[in-house]
Amino acid sequence: MPFATRQRLLATPVPHAIQETAATAAPPRPLMLLMDWLVAHALLPASWDRPGFRSGLSTWMLYVRSHWLRMPPLLLAAPPGYRFCLLAQFALKAAASY
């Protein structure tokens, strides 16, 4: 959870040294603001009975992001590429043995 959201929602202090260290690996500012907005709207919808469009959208976007982080498209594309490389290597060895 981003530091700004954690501090605002949970009132948890984050030491200044940790904030400085984490700032070196932080995403760009617009992305950080977007994540703060998404987490805040997903965790605290306007109405608990009927979540609105904003909370539904933010929940869906966080869901998509979680899958993107676990399985990026290039990783999904790796097995066919890997199989192609193996087949090409096998074909080259077979051609060299003739």
C-alpha positions as CSV (number, residue, x, y, z in Angstrom):
1,M,0.0,0.0,0.0
2,P,1.5,3.4,-0.9
3,F,2.8,5.4,2.0
4,A,0.3,8.3,1.6
5,T,-2.7,6.0,1.6
6,R,-1.3,4.1,4.6
7,Q,-0.7,7.3,6.6
8,R,-4.2,8.7,5.7
9,L,-6.3,5.5,6.2
10,L,-4.5,3.8,9.0
11,A,-2.8,6.8,10.7
12,T,0.4,4.8,10.8
13,P,3.6,6.8,11.0
14,V,6.3,5.9,8.5
15,P,9.9,6.9,9.6
16,H,11.5,9.5,7.5
17,A,14.5,7.3,6.8
18,I,12.3,4.6,5.3
19,Q,10.4,7.1,3.2
20,E,13.7,8.4,1.8
21,T,14.9,4.9,1.0
22,A,11.7,3.9,-0.6
23,A,11.5,7.1,-2.7
24,T,14.5,5.9,-4.7
25,A,12.5,3.0,-6.0
26,A,9.1,4.7,-6.2
27,P,7.1,4.8,-9.4
28,P,6.5,8.1,-11.2
29,R,4.4,10.7,-9.3
30,P,1.3,10.3,-11.6
31,L,1.3,6.6,-11.1
32,M,1.7,7.0,-7.3
33,L,-1.3,9.4,-7.2
34,L,-3.4,7.0,-9.3
35,M,-2.6,4.2,-6.9
36,D,-3.5,6.3,-3.9
37,W,-6.8,7.1,-5.5
38,L,-7.5,3.5,-6.5
39,V,-6.7,2.1,-3.1
40,A,-8.7,4.7,-1.3
41,H,-11.8,4.2,-3.5
42,A,-11.6,0.4,-3.4
43,L,-11.2,0.2,0.3
44,L,-13.7,3.0,1.2
45,P,-16.6,3.1,-1.2
46,A,-19.1,5.9,-0.9
47,S,-21.9,3.4,0.1
48,W,-21.4,-0.1,1.5
49,D,-24.8,-1.2,0.3
50,R,-24.3,-0.2,-3.3
51,P,-20.8,0.4,-4.4
52,G,-20.7,3.1,-7.1
53,F,-19.0,3.4,-10.4
54,R,-15.8,4.8,-8.9
55,S,-15.3,2.0,-6.3
56,G,-16.2,-0.7,-8.9
57,L,-13.8,0.8,-11.4
58,S,-11.0,1.1,-8.9
59,T,-11.5,-2.5,-7.6
60,W,-11.4,-3.8,-11.2
61,M,-8.3,-1.7,-12.1
62,L,-6.5,-3.1,-9.0
63,Y,-7.6,-6.6,-9.9
64,V,-6.1,-6.2,-13.4
65,R,-2.9,-4.7,-12.0
66,S,-2.5,-7.6,-9.7
67,H,-2.7,-10.0,-12.6
68,W,-0.4,-7.9,-14.7
69,L,2.2,-8.0,-11.9
70,R,2.0,-11.7,-11.5
71,M,1.9,-12.6,-15.2
72,P,3.2,-9.9,-17.5
73,P,2.3,-10.4,-21.2
74,L,6.0,-11.1,-22.2
75,L,6.0,-13.9,-19.7
76,L,2.9,-15.3,-21.2
77,A,4.5,-15.2,-24.6
78,A,7.7,-16.9,-23.5
79,P,6.5,-20.6,-23.7
80,P,5.7,-20.5,-27.5
81,G,8.9,-18.6,-28.1
82,Y,10.8,-21.1,-26.0
83,R,9.2,-24.0,-27.9
84,F,10.2,-22.4,-31.2
85,C,13.8,-22.0,-30.1
86,L,13.9,-25.6,-29.0
87,L,12.5,-26.8,-32.3
88,A,14.9,-24.6,-34.3
89,Q,17.8,-25.9,-32.3
90,F,16.6,-29.5,-32.9
91,A,16.3,-28.9,-36.6
92,L,19.8,-27.4,-36.8
93,K,21.2,-30.4,-35.0
94,A,19.3,-32.8,-37.3
95,A,20.5,-30.9,-40.4
96,A,24.1,-30.9,-39.2
97,S,24.0,-34.7,-38.7
98,Y,23.1,-35.4,-42.3
